Amino acid sequence: MLIKALAAAAGNFGVAGYDIANSLRFNDDDSAYLSRTPSVAGNRKTWTWSGWVKRGNTGSISVLFAASNESTTQGYIGFRSDDTVTYFDYVSTSNVNVATNAVLRDSSGWYHIVVVFDTTQATGSDRVKFYINGVDQATTYTLTPSLNYEGSINTTGAHGIGREEFGNTYYFDGYMAEINFIDGQALTADDFGEINEDTGEWSPKKYSGTYGTNGFYLEFKDGAALGDDTSGNTNDWTPTNLASTDQMLDTPTNNFSVLNPLQGYSFTYSEGNLKCVTNDNTTSVGSVGACSMPMPDQGKWYSEYTVTAFNAGNLMIGIVDSEDTNAVTGSQRVYDLSSAYVMYANDGAIYNGGSSTPYGSSYGVGDILGVAYDADSGSLYFYKNGTIQNSGTAAVTGLSGSNIFTFTDDRPSGSSTFVANFGQDSSFAGNKTRQGNTDASGKGDFYYTPPTGYLALCTDNLAEPAIVDSESQFNVVTYTGDGNTGRAITGVGFQPDFVWYKDRTSANNHHVFDSVRGAGNYLFTSATNAEATDTNRLTSFDADGFTIGSAAGTNYNGNNYVAWCWKAGGTAVTNNDGTTSSLVSANVDAGFSIVAWNSVGSGQTLGHGLSAVPQIVITKKRNSANNWVVQANYLDATSYYLYLQSTAANVGAFGNAATDTVFDTITGTGGDSYISYVFAPKEGFSKFGLYVGNGSTNGPFVYTGFRPAFVIYKRAIGGTGNWNLADNKREGYNWDNPALYPNLTNAESSGSSLDLLSNGFKINNAVAGSNHNASGSTYIYMAFAEAPFKEALAR
C-alpha cells in the first residue's frame, strides 16, 4: 500500500502546530539501549506502540521494542535484514511472525511506525497491524497469532528499547522520538498523527488518551534523565551506554542533515550518520561523500567537523556541486572531486580537481573545521577552531547552483575519521563538551558561534516551497477496468491537461492525451503512429480526473491501469514569442506547458510560455508517423535528443539551447502539425538531470530535493536501453515498482529498479543491468514530486 509518508522532513508541523523538540540517538556500536522490568503484568492480548524513527544503519536486523522472560517468552518490534518491519513473538511452543511488505531503507528522513497488537480480533489478519506514516500496511504472515494469544509484551520480564532482550543483541542504530506505548488499547495511527491540511502530508500530533498499567510516553526532554516516562505513570526506563550527548535536536518536526550512506562509496558511518571512517578509497581522486541535504541556492549555510583519527593528511572537507553539468564529454560525475572545493587537512590548501591553492592552516585530530557557504554571493569560507582562515578572504567566489557539504579521503590506502555537526550536536558524539551556540534563526547547537547570518542545515531553515502540495499539480492514479463507457476516473485532485495512461495487465500501448489537442485524440509513446481519434478511449478532462470509454487498452474489464496526470494552463492561447506562432497552455508555477504548432520548415522557434528555461521538451508529429523527440537541454550547452519510442542512445546535438521564452524545433515539412510537452525545473517539485552508472549492485543515489512520485529514466550515453518508469502508487512502497517501459507495449512485470526516498531516488541493489546502471554510462531522468523535502517523511 502507498506510504503517504513524508520524507525525512520536518518543518512540517501538524494541523495544530505540534512540535517535537528532541530525539534520542542510538549507536549500535555502543550497544546502547533503554531497559525496564515491569513489576506487574499488563494486557498481553491488546496494546499499541507508536514511535518516530530515523534510521542509521540499514540492511541488518535491529530492534525498536522488545520483551523477554528468559527462554519461555520473547518478542520484539523491529527491522528484518531485508528492511521490512516485523513483529516476532514466541511463547512456549507458539510463534508469531508478521512483517510489512514495505521496505524502509531511507536514512535521511523520519518514519512514523505504529504497531497494533490485538489478538481478541476474530480475523487472524487483524491481530497484528502496522501503520507507516499513517497508512495501514499490507503484511506477510508467516505465523498468525491465535485467537486470544498472550504475547511477550507486558509480561514481568525484561523489556528493552533499542535491542532484543532474549539474546541482548540486534541493537538499533539511528534516532527515535515521541515513543508512546498504550497498554490495553488497540488504537490506530490517527491517535498519534494527522494529515496536514496545507501540505497533504502526515504530521505528528499529541496523544491525548490514557496509557494503561504499563503504558509510557518517552519524549527525551531531559538529557540527565533520558528514560523519564512523562505519561503520568512514571514507568521510567534505565539508559545503558547512552549519555546526555545522545539527546538530539533532530526530530520529525525539524529534520537535520546527516551524512548520506546511500551515496555508495567505501565509507563507514555511525553515530546517527554523523561519524565517518573514510576507509580505503581505492578509486583515488573522484569519489566523494556528501550530506543528505544540499544547500539551497540562496542564503548562508554553516557546518562543523572534528577529526578524531588521522592518516597522512588524506582528509579533505568542503563543498561540491550537487549536479553533473557536462556528462556528454564525460569530464564530470555527480559529486566528483573535480567539481569540489575542499580544504586539505595536511596543508590547509584548497583543492579543486587536480589543482591546489594555498589558503589556510593544516588541521588534525581534535581540531574543529567550520565550513561557511554564502549562496547569495557564491563565496566559500573556512574556519579552524573558530578562526576564519586566510584573513577572511574567501577560498573561492563566484559559485552558483546547488552545492552540498562534502568530504573525501583521496588516497588509495589508509583512512581518517571525523564527526560532522550540521547543527544538531556540538558535542560531536561525545568527543567535545557541548557549547549550545545557535544559528542566525535561533536554531541548532554549534560548538562555535556561526558567522553572522549563517544557518544550520535543517528543514526549519529551508524556505517554504513554491508548491507546497505537489499533488495539486501532478498526481498518479490507479484503477481497475470495468468495461463500461462513461467511466469517471477520479481522485486526481485537479482537472488534468495531460494524461498518460497504461494497461498494466496486458500488452497495450501507452496512451497520451492532452487538452490542447482535445479529448479523444491520442498518441502512443510506444509507437511512431500519427495521432488518431477514438471516442471510446479518453472522452473528457474533468474537475477531479477524466472520463474513459471501454476500449481494451483503456478500460478492459478486470485489467489494472495507471494514469500519470499533469496540470497545464487550461485553455490554450496564442503565443508569438517565437518565429512561428503557437498555441500554448502554460502552468508557470509548475514549469509545464503544452505547445501546439505547425511547421514552416527548418530554423523556426516556438514560444513556450513558462518564463523559465525548459530542460526537457518532448515533441511528436501529429499528422503522420514519426519519432518522439526528447530534447534534453542539460546534456550539454546545446540541446541533445533521444527518441521516446526507441532504445537508441543519444542521437546527437539539436541546435540551439532553449531560452526562457522559446525553444528550437525539429526540422519539419511545411504544414506538418506537432505537439510539444515542455518542462522547466521547479525546486521542490520537479528535477531533470543525469546520473552516471557504477555497474555495482550498490547503485547511484540521485538527490532531487523532494520525495518523488514519478521517475522516468534512460541510458543516453554509452549504449542503448529501454526507457524505465516508476511511480509512488502502483506498489506504494519500496522497492518501486514493477517494470513499465514507455517505449514498449509490455504489461507490467516484476523487477524493481529503484527506491523512492525522502530526498531523491537510488538505483537499488537488485539491478545492475545496462537499462539502469552500466558502469560509466550516462542516464537522463525526469522526476516529479509527491512532497517537497521540507514537508516529506521518509519512504
C-alpha positions as a printed Julia matrix, in Angstrom:
795×3 Matrix{Float64}:
   0.0     0.0     0.0
   1.01    3.59   -0.51
   3.2     5.04    2.19
   1.76    8.54    2.2
   4.86    9.28    4.04
   6.55   12.4     4.41
  10.01   12.03    3.8
  12.52   12.87    6.32
  11.4    16.06    6.82
  10.32   18.43    9.25
   9.38   21.89    9.43
   6.05   20.32    8.7
   4.06   20.82   11.86
   0.69   19.16   12.23
  -2.57   20.98   11.83
  -2.4    22.0    15.47
   1.24   23.14   15.11
   2.58   20.32   17.29
   6.37   20.43   17.65
   8.63   17.55   18.76
  11.66   19.05   20.49
  14.04   16.12   20.99
  15.02   12.66   19.88
  17.37   10.03   21.28
  20.31    8.76   19.23
  21.15    5.04   19.45
  24.54    3.88   18.18
  24.67    0.12   17.68
  28.46    0.09   18.03
  27.97    1.28   21.62
  25.33   -1.39   22.44
  23.04    1.46   23.52
  19.54    0.74   24.81
  16.87    1.55   27.4
  15.56   -1.1    29.79
  12.66   -1.61   32.18
  11.22   -4.62   34.0
   7.54   -4.13   34.92
   6.56   -5.05   38.46
   3.16   -6.3    37.33
   1.94   -7.74   34.05
  -0.21   -5.67   31.75
  -2.57   -6.67   28.98
  -0.79   -9.3    26.89
  -3.57   -9.53   24.31
  -4.04   -5.87   23.38
  -1.58   -2.97   23.12
  -0.35   -0.23   20.75
   3.22    1.02   20.16
   3.89    4.29   18.33
   7.25    5.86   17.58
   9.02    8.17   15.13
  12.19    6.61   13.71
  15.09    7.89   11.61
  17.33    5.03   10.59
  21.12    4.95   10.74
  22.39    1.59    9.54
  20.15   -0.45    7.27
  20.3    -3.97    5.88
  20.56   -5.81    9.2
  18.25   -6.99   11.99
  17.6    -4.29   14.59
  15.04   -3.91   17.34
  12.85   -0.98   18.36
  10.92   -2.5    21.29
  11.29   -5.94   22.87
  10.44   -8.13   25.86
  11.77  -11.42   27.21
  11.21  -13.68   30.2
  14.27  -15.84   29.65
  13.6   -18.71   27.21
   9.86  -19.03   27.79
   8.69  -15.76   26.24
  10.39  -13.39   23.83
   9.19  -10.91   21.27
  10.07   -7.69   19.51
   9.12   -4.97   17.04
  11.98   -4.18   14.69
  13.56   -4.37   11.27
  14.48   -7.54    9.43
  17.64   -7.76    7.36
  15.54   -7.02    4.26
  14.48   -3.7     5.91
  10.84   -4.65    6.35
   9.21   -4.0     9.73
   8.37   -7.1    11.73
   6.67   -8.27   14.89
   8.04  -11.55   16.18
   6.8   -13.33   19.3
   7.47  -16.67   20.96
   5.67  -18.08   23.98
   6.47  -21.69   24.87
   5.89  -23.52   21.59
   3.73  -20.82   19.93
   5.27  -18.47   17.37
   4.07  -15.24   15.78
   5.86  -13.76   12.77
   4.37  -10.87   10.8
   6.13   -8.36    8.52
   5.27   -5.48    6.25
   5.65   -5.69    2.5
   7.05   -2.16    2.64
  10.83   -1.81    2.68
  12.18    1.06    4.81
  15.67    1.99    3.61
  15.55    5.78    3.85
  18.18    7.16    6.23
  17.6    10.86    5.51
  14.07   11.16    6.85
  11.71   10.19    9.61
   9.16    7.35    9.6
   6.14    7.16   11.86
   5.65    3.5    12.82
   2.61    2.23   14.71
   2.17   -1.44   15.66
  -1.21   -2.6    16.95
  -1.45   -5.98   18.68
  -4.96   -7.25   19.39
  -5.49  -11.0    19.48
  -9.13  -10.61   20.52
  -9.95   -9.9    16.88
 -11.93  -12.67   15.18
  -9.97  -12.39   11.91
  -6.36  -13.53   12.12
  -5.01  -10.86    9.77
  -6.47   -8.13   12.04
  -4.5    -9.26   15.09
  -1.22   -7.54   14.17
  -1.41   -4.31   12.19
   1.3    -1.91   11.04
   0.86    1.73   10.11
   3.7     3.59    8.42
   3.27    7.34    8.08
  -0.43    6.98    8.72
  -1.11    4.24    6.18
  -2.32    0.75    7.14
   0.26   -1.57    5.57
  -0.14   -4.78    3.65
   1.61   -7.56    5.56
   3.05  -11.02    5.16
   2.06  -13.5     7.87
   4.46  -16.36    8.31
   2.7   -17.27   11.57
  -0.55  -15.59   12.63
  -1.31  -15.23   16.36
  -4.13  -17.43   17.52
  -7.34  -16.01   18.97
  -6.66  -14.53   22.44
  -2.96  -15.35   22.19
  -0.97  -13.79   25.07
   2.34  -12.44   23.84
   5.65  -11.47   25.41
   4.99   -7.74   25.6
   3.58   -6.72   29.01
   4.91   -9.68   30.97
   7.01   -9.06   34.07
  10.1    -9.98   32.07
  12.77   -7.56   30.92
  11.69   -5.01   28.31
  14.07   -3.08   26.08
  14.04   -0.19   23.65
  16.83   -0.38   21.1
  17.75   -4.06   21.44
  16.34   -7.6    21.56
  16.15   -8.75   25.18
  16.42  -12.52   24.96
  19.92  -12.59   23.49
  20.88   -8.99   24.3
  21.55   -8.38   20.63
  20.17   -6.74   17.46
  20.91   -3.2    18.64
  19.1    -0.38   16.85
  21.09    2.29   15.03
  19.53    5.7    14.45
  17.13    8.05   16.19
  13.81    7.57   17.99
  11.37   10.25   19.08
   7.89   10.57   20.6
   7.51    6.97   21.78
   4.07    6.06   23.12
   3.08    2.65   24.46
  -0.61    2.12   25.22
  -1.36   -0.87   27.43
  -4.79   -2.44   26.86
  -6.0    -0.5    23.82
  -5.9    -1.21   20.08
  -5.59    2.24   18.51
  -4.72    3.5    15.02
  -2.17    5.92   13.59
  -4.81    8.67   13.78
  -4.34    8.76   17.55
  -0.74    9.92   17.08
  -0.73   11.83   13.79
  -2.87   13.63   11.25
  -2.87   14.93    7.7
  -1.57   18.49    7.43
  -4.33   20.41    5.67
  -1.86   22.62    3.77
   0.6    20.01    2.56
  -1.49   16.84    2.48
   1.31   15.11    4.41
   1.27   13.03    7.58
   2.32   15.02   10.67
   2.66   14.25   14.39
   0.09   15.23   16.96
   0.0    14.88   20.74
  -1.58   11.67   22.01
  -4.38   12.67   24.37
  -5.69    9.34   25.66
  -4.89    7.12   28.61
  -1.93    4.74   28.86
  -2.96    1.75   30.98
  -0.88   -0.12   33.55
   2.45   -0.44   31.76
   1.94    2.35   29.26
   4.55    5.09   28.91
   5.48    8.21   26.97
   9.14    8.98   26.21
   9.85   12.44   24.81
  13.54   12.57   25.8
  13.23   16.13   27.05
  15.73   15.78   29.93
  19.29   14.92   28.93
  20.07   13.97   32.52
  17.13   11.55   32.69
  16.72   10.17   29.18
  14.36    7.36   30.23
  11.79    9.51   32.06
   8.19    8.49   31.41
   6.08   11.64   31.19
   2.74    9.89   30.69
   1.93   10.27   34.41
   2.59    6.58   35.05
   6.27    7.1    35.99
   7.15    3.9    34.15
  10.73    5.14   33.78
  13.43    3.43   31.73
  17.11    2.96   32.52
  19.62    4.07   29.86
  22.68    1.94   29.18
  25.57    3.28   27.06
  23.51    6.41   26.41
  24.59    9.88   27.55
  23.16   13.37   27.63
  25.03   13.99   24.38
  22.69   11.46   22.73
  19.73   13.78   23.31
  19.34   15.33   19.85
  17.59   18.25   18.17
  16.98   16.17   15.05
  13.23   15.41   15.09
  10.27   14.75   12.8
   9.33   18.43   13.02
  12.84   19.76   12.36
  14.87   17.28   10.38
  18.62   17.92   10.22
  21.05   16.96    7.51
  23.22   13.92    8.19
  25.94   12.21    6.17
  24.37   10.16    3.4
  25.3     6.44    3.48
  23.28    5.86    0.3
  25.97    7.69   -1.66
  27.53    4.28   -2.14
  31.24    4.82   -1.6
  33.52    2.85    0.71
  32.91    4.85    3.87
  31.62    3.55    7.21
  29.02    5.59    9.08
  27.85    5.57   12.71
  26.55    7.89   15.47
  23.33    8.57   13.62
  25.24    9.04   10.34
  27.32   11.88   11.76
  30.57    9.93   12.18
  32.51    8.69    9.17
  35.51    6.41    8.73
  36.7     7.07    5.2
  38.28    3.61    4.77
  40.45    2.74    1.78
  39.42    4.81   -1.21
  40.72    2.57   -3.96
  39.3     4.85   -6.63
  41.7     7.62   -5.59
  40.61   11.11   -6.69
  37.0    11.2    -7.85
  34.76    9.6    -5.22
  33.43   11.89   -2.54
  30.86   11.58    0.22
  28.1    14.06    0.85
  25.45   15.04    3.34
  21.76   14.26    2.9
  20.61   17.81    2.27
  22.19   20.05   -0.38
  22.17   23.75    0.41
  19.56   25.93   -1.27
  20.93   28.33   -3.89
  20.02   31.23   -1.6
  21.0    32.03    1.97
  24.08   31.35    4.11
  24.88   27.87    5.45
  27.29   26.57    8.06
  28.57   23.2     9.3
  31.34   21.92   11.6
  33.63   18.88   11.64
  36.08   17.49   14.17
  38.8    14.98   13.29
  39.12   12.01   15.65
  41.63    9.9    13.71
  44.02   10.9    11.0
  46.11    9.19    8.36
  48.83   11.01    6.43
  46.75   14.1     5.78
  44.39   12.44    3.3
  41.2    14.06    4.56
  39.52   16.87    2.59
  36.32   18.68    3.62
  34.35   21.37    1.81
  31.55   21.64   -0.74
  30.79   20.14   -4.14
  28.38   20.92   -6.95
  25.47   18.53   -6.38
  24.71   18.28  -10.1
  26.58   16.9   -13.09
  26.85   19.65  -15.7
  28.72   18.01  -18.57
  28.07   14.32  -18.88
  28.29   14.33  -22.67
  32.02   14.92  -22.58
  32.46   12.55  -19.67
  34.52   15.16  -17.84
  32.44   15.28  -14.7
  30.44   12.93  -12.49
  27.86   13.62   -9.85
  29.68   14.55   -6.62
  33.04   14.31   -8.38
  36.07   15.9    -6.75
  36.66   17.82   -9.97
  33.66   19.99   -9.12
  34.51   20.22   -5.4
  36.29   22.88   -3.38
  37.78   21.21   -0.33
  40.33   22.15    2.32
  43.16   19.64    2.58
  43.92   18.61    6.16
  47.65   18.14    5.56
  48.46   21.7     4.47
  45.25   23.76    4.56
  45.29   24.27    0.79
  42.12   24.44   -1.27
  41.86   21.66   -3.81
  39.69   21.65   -6.92
  40.24   18.63   -9.11
  43.97   18.19   -9.54
  44.93   21.76   -8.67
  45.57   23.36   -5.29
  45.82   26.9    -3.94
  47.48   27.84   -0.64
  44.83   29.07    1.77
  44.81   28.26    5.49
  46.34   26.15    8.22
  46.5    22.38    8.37
  44.08   20.64   10.71
  44.16   17.32   12.53
  42.91   15.32   15.49
  40.94   17.47   17.91
  40.61   20.45   15.6
  37.2    21.76   14.54
  36.84   22.82   10.92
  33.99   25.2    10.1
  32.68   25.45    6.54
  30.59   28.51    5.65
  28.96   28.87    2.24
  27.26   32.12    1.22
  24.99   31.02   -1.61
  23.84   34.59   -2.24
  27.35   35.68   -3.29
  28.73   32.25   -4.2
  31.55   32.61   -1.64
  33.11   29.83    0.44
  34.96   30.35    3.74
  36.72   28.02    6.17
  37.3    28.33    9.91
  39.75   26.46   12.11
  38.86   26.29   15.81
  36.65   29.36   15.44
  39.16   31.48   13.5
  38.44   32.42    9.91
  41.21   31.36    7.54
  43.16   33.45    5.03
  42.43   36.68    6.97
  38.79   36.46    5.98
  39.33   36.3     2.24
  37.05   33.73    0.62
  38.56   30.48   -0.54
  36.56   30.75   -3.74
  33.98   33.16   -5.12
  31.5    33.15   -7.97
  29.98   29.75   -7.24
  26.36   29.1    -8.17
  23.74   26.41   -8.27
  23.04   23.7    -5.73
  26.1    22.89   -3.63
  26.42   20.3    -0.9
  28.77   19.78    2.05
  31.24   17.1     1.05
  34.34   15.17    2.07
  36.84   12.73    0.64
  39.94   10.73    1.52
  41.68   10.81   -1.82
  44.43    8.25   -1.36
  44.02    4.53   -2.07
  45.32    3.44    1.35
  44.65    4.37    4.94
  41.67    6.16    6.41
  40.62    9.09    8.56
  37.72    9.55   10.95
  35.68   12.68   11.55
  32.37   13.64   13.13
  30.08   16.19   11.45
  27.71   18.68   13.04
  25.08   20.32   10.88
  23.63   21.99   13.96
  22.25   19.02   15.89
  25.2    18.11   18.18
  28.11   20.34   19.2
  29.48   17.5    21.36
  30.41   15.67   18.16
  29.01   12.39   19.55
  30.57   12.99   22.97
  34.04   13.95   21.73
  33.63   17.56   22.9
  31.71   19.46   25.57
  28.51   20.89   24.15
  28.54   24.66   23.72
  24.95   25.35   22.68
  25.57   28.13   20.16
  22.6    28.72   17.85
  22.45   29.98   14.29
  21.03   33.25   12.99
  17.46   31.94   13.33
  17.99   30.67   16.89
  18.17   27.07   15.72
  20.71   24.37   16.35
  23.63   23.57   18.6
  27.1    24.57   17.35
  30.45   24.44   19.09
  31.43   27.86   17.79
  29.01   30.68   17.12
  28.24   30.58   13.38
  29.24   33.62   11.33
  26.65   36.38   11.24
  23.61   35.44    9.21
  24.56   31.78    8.71
  22.11   28.92    9.3
  22.07   25.27   10.28
  21.13   22.84    7.54
  17.73   21.72    8.79
  14.22   21.78    7.41
  13.1    24.59    9.72
  15.59   26.82    7.89
  14.51   25.83    4.39
  12.27   28.29    2.59
   8.67   27.34    2.07
   8.49   25.58   -1.3
   6.74   27.39   -4.12
   4.48   24.35   -4.48
   3.59   23.07   -1.01
   1.09   20.44   -2.16
   2.76   18.73   -5.11
  -0.3    16.61   -5.82
  -2.21   19.77   -6.77
  -0.04   19.91   -9.93
   0.9    16.31  -10.68
  -0.65   13.08   -9.47
  -0.73    9.37  -10.14
  -3.95    7.36  -10.01
  -4.61    3.67  -10.48
  -7.87    2.0   -11.44
  -9.29   -1.36  -12.4
 -11.2    -1.58  -15.66
 -14.92   -2.35  -15.68
 -15.56   -2.42  -19.45
 -18.18    0.34  -19.29
 -18.37    3.53  -21.3
 -18.67    6.81  -19.44
 -16.4     5.59  -16.62
 -15.23    8.51  -14.45
 -11.7     8.18  -13.06
 -11.49   10.46  -10.02
  -9.02   11.24   -7.26
  -6.58   13.25   -9.36
  -7.25   16.35   -7.27
  -7.42   18.77  -10.2
  -8.54   18.94  -13.82
  -5.63   17.47  -15.77
  -4.47   18.86  -19.11
  -2.08   16.0   -19.88
  -2.97   12.36  -19.16
  -0.67    9.44  -19.92
  -2.04    6.0   -19.04
  -1.01    2.38  -19.43
  -2.7    -1.01  -19.16
  -0.67   -2.84  -16.5
  -2.21   -6.29  -17.01
  -1.96   -6.8   -20.78
   0.33   -5.78  -23.61
  -1.07   -2.48  -24.86
   0.33    0.86  -25.95
   0.99    3.75  -23.62
  -1.74    6.33  -24.38
  -1.18   10.1   -24.31
  -3.95   12.72  -24.31
  -3.93   16.47  -23.75
  -6.45   19.27  -23.56
  -4.85   21.31  -26.38
  -5.33   18.58  -28.99
  -8.67   17.73  -27.36
 -10.12   14.69  -25.61
 -10.4    11.69  -27.91
  -7.22   12.47  -29.83
  -4.49   10.1   -28.75
  -0.86    9.23  -29.38
   1.2     6.2   -28.34
   4.59    6.77  -26.67
   5.47    3.22  -27.63
   4.96    3.8   -31.37
   5.66    6.34  -34.11
   1.99    6.34  -35.22
   0.29    9.55  -36.21
  -2.42   10.97  -33.98
  -5.71    9.09  -34.09
  -9.19    9.81  -32.79
 -11.4     7.43  -30.81
 -14.37    8.43  -28.66
 -14.11    5.13  -26.8
 -10.84    5.99  -25.03
 -10.41    9.22  -23.03
 -13.56   11.25  -23.62
 -13.23   14.28  -21.31
 -10.99   16.07  -18.83
 -12.94   16.55  -15.61
 -12.65   18.62  -12.43
 -11.14   15.72  -10.45
  -9.87   13.45  -13.2
 -11.1    12.23  -16.57
 -13.74   10.05  -18.21
 -12.99    6.99  -20.34
 -14.72    4.6   -22.67
 -14.47    0.82  -22.9
 -11.54    0.31  -25.29
  -9.3    -2.59  -24.27
  -6.15   -0.52  -23.7
  -8.21    1.92  -21.65
 -10.86    0.07  -19.65
 -10.88   -3.68  -20.22
 -12.93   -5.37  -17.53
 -10.68   -6.66  -14.73
  -7.42   -5.19  -16.03
  -5.34   -2.85  -13.88
  -4.32    0.6   -15.15
  -2.16    3.52  -14.06
  -2.51    7.15  -15.15
   0.01    9.95  -14.74
  -1.64   13.36  -14.76
  -0.21   16.88  -15.16
  -1.89   20.24  -14.82
  -1.02   22.78  -17.53
  -2.84   26.08  -18.01
  -6.26   25.03  -19.27
  -7.46   26.6   -22.5
  -4.56   27.32  -24.86
  -3.76   30.86  -26.0
  -1.76   32.17  -28.94
   1.93   32.75  -28.26
   4.03   34.85  -30.67
   7.39   34.75  -28.84
   8.99   32.51  -31.45
   9.49   32.88  -35.17
   6.3    30.88  -35.58
   3.18   31.42  -33.51
   1.93   28.6   -31.34
  -0.99   27.63  -29.14
   0.18   27.29  -25.54
  -1.39   26.06  -22.32
   1.16   27.02  -19.67
   1.37   26.37  -15.94
   4.14   28.79  -14.98
   4.06   27.79  -11.29
   4.7    24.12  -12.07
   7.01   24.7   -15.06
   4.91   22.75  -17.57
   3.31   23.78  -20.85
   1.67   22.12  -23.84
   2.55   23.71  -27.18
   0.73   23.0   -30.45
   2.36   24.3   -33.64
   2.67   23.88  -37.36
   5.98   23.52  -39.15
   7.11   26.04  -41.74
  10.4    24.22  -42.38
  13.77   24.5   -40.7
  15.08   27.2   -38.38
  11.9    28.09  -36.51
  11.49   28.71  -32.79
   8.37   28.39  -30.65
   7.24   30.23  -27.54
   6.58   28.03  -24.52
   5.07   30.49  -22.03
   6.98   29.34  -18.94
   9.19   32.39  -18.23
  11.93   29.9   -17.36
  14.42   27.85  -19.35
  13.0    24.39  -20.08
  15.28   21.39  -19.71
  13.05   18.77  -21.33
  10.96   19.16  -24.48
   9.07   16.13  -25.84
   7.76   16.6   -29.4
   5.63   14.42  -31.69
   4.41   14.94  -35.24
   0.65   14.56  -35.29
  -0.38   14.19  -38.92
   1.94   11.34  -39.95
   4.19    8.7   -38.43
   7.43    9.97  -36.95
   9.73    9.7   -33.96
   9.0    11.05  -30.49
  11.85   13.55  -30.0
  13.02   14.11  -26.41
  15.28   17.16  -26.16
  17.44   17.12  -23.03
  18.83   20.62  -22.72
  21.02   19.74  -19.73
  23.18   17.15  -21.51
  25.49   19.93  -22.64
  25.44   23.6   -23.55
  23.42   22.73  -26.63
  20.35   20.51  -26.72
  20.82   16.79  -27.26
  17.97   14.45  -28.04
  16.69   10.88  -27.86
  13.64    9.03  -29.18
  10.95    8.13  -26.66
   9.69    5.11  -28.62
  13.21    3.71  -29.09
  16.05    2.09  -27.17
  18.57    4.15  -29.15
  21.2     6.14  -27.3
  21.65    9.88  -27.63
  21.05   10.78  -31.27
  23.14   13.95  -31.27
  23.1    17.72  -30.97
  19.9    19.51  -31.64
  20.75   23.12  -32.48
  20.34   25.95  -30.03
  19.52   25.55  -26.36
  16.14   26.75  -25.15
  15.67   30.16  -23.54
  13.18   31.44  -21.0
  10.8    32.3   -23.85
  11.45   29.93  -26.79
  12.77   26.53  -27.8
  14.15   25.21  -31.09
  12.15   22.66  -33.01
  12.93   19.67  -35.12
  13.16   20.25  -38.86
   9.81   19.62  -40.46
   7.98   19.91  -43.72
   5.8    22.95  -44.13
   2.27   22.31  -43.0
   3.03   19.43  -40.65
   1.38   19.69  -37.21
   3.19   18.97  -33.95
   2.61   18.83  -30.22
   5.32   19.55  -27.66
   5.34   18.96  -23.9
   7.72   21.43  -22.3
   9.19   21.11  -18.78
  11.22   23.61  -16.75
  12.55   22.53  -13.33
  10.9    23.87  -10.18
  12.76   23.48   -6.9
  10.95   21.06   -4.62
   8.58   19.91   -7.38
  10.46   18.75  -10.49
  14.02   17.96  -11.45
  15.65   16.79  -14.66
  19.22   15.64  -14.72
  21.8    12.93  -15.08
  23.45   10.15  -13.21
  26.44    8.03  -14.19
  26.22    4.28  -13.69
  28.73    2.49  -11.48
  27.99   -1.09  -12.52
  27.53   -2.06   -8.88
  24.64   -3.64   -7.01
  25.02   -0.59   -4.74
  23.89    1.83   -7.41
  23.89    5.61   -7.69
  21.88    7.87   -5.41
  20.26   10.89   -7.08
  19.26   13.88   -4.97
  16.08   15.62   -6.17
  15.08   17.78   -3.2
  11.73   16.02   -2.85
  10.15   12.61   -2.38
   9.46   11.53   -5.97
   6.04   10.47   -7.13
   7.26    9.7   -10.65
  10.66    8.98  -12.2
  11.42    8.19  -15.82
  14.99    7.5   -16.88
  17.05    6.12  -19.78
  20.59    5.25  -20.76
  21.59    8.13  -23.01
  25.35    7.82  -23.5
  27.41    4.65  -23.53
  24.86    2.26  -25.01
  21.24    1.51  -25.73
  18.44    0.62  -23.33
  14.74    0.88  -22.58
  13.11    3.88  -21.01
  12.15    2.96  -17.43
   9.29    4.33  -15.37
   8.46    4.17  -11.64
   5.81    5.88   -9.53
   4.51    6.03   -5.96
   1.11    4.37   -6.44
   1.43    1.07   -8.27
   3.32   -0.56   -5.45
   3.26    2.24   -2.94
   6.37    1.15   -1.08
  10.0     0.37   -1.89
  11.13   -1.24   -4.0
   9.12    0.75   -6.55
   7.91   -0.54   -8.99
   7.09   -3.48  -11.22
   8.64   -2.58  -14.56
   6.91   -0.46  -17.19
   8.71    0.77  -20.29
   7.37    3.81  -22.21
   8.91    2.52  -25.45
   7.27   -0.93  -25.16
   3.72   -2.24  -25.05
   4.64   -4.87  -22.43
   2.42   -5.5   -19.46
   3.78   -4.68  -16.04
   6.41   -7.21  -14.96
   8.32   -8.0   -11.81
  11.74   -6.49  -11.33
  12.03   -3.28   -9.34
  14.8    -0.92  -10.29
  14.93    1.82   -7.66
  13.94    3.12   -4.26
  11.92    6.33   -4.0
  13.25    8.2    -0.96
  12.54   11.34    1.02
  15.17   13.37   -0.83
  15.6    11.54   -4.13
  15.93    8.06   -5.57
  18.52    5.29   -5.57
  19.12    2.56   -8.1
  18.64   -0.41   -5.8
  20.79   -3.42   -5.14
  18.57   -5.75   -7.15
  19.51   -4.31  -10.52
  22.86   -3.57  -12.07
  21.87   -4.09  -15.71
  22.51   -1.81  -18.64
  18.96   -0.44  -18.56
  19.71    1.06  -15.17
  23.34    1.12  -14.12
  26.01    0.22  -16.67
  29.4     1.36  -15.45
  30.41    4.69  -16.97
  27.18    5.15  -18.92
  25.2     8.37  -18.56
  21.47    8.19  -17.83
  19.0    11.04  -18.1
  15.99   11.3   -15.8
  12.82   13.27  -15.18
  11.35   13.33  -11.67
   8.2    14.89  -10.19
   7.4    15.26   -6.51
   4.96   13.64   -4.17
   6.13   16.05   -1.48
   8.99   18.58   -1.17
  11.76   17.56    1.2
  10.83   20.21    3.75
   7.39   18.65    4.09
   8.16   14.99    3.46
   8.62   11.92    5.65
  10.85    9.0     4.82
   9.71    6.46    2.29
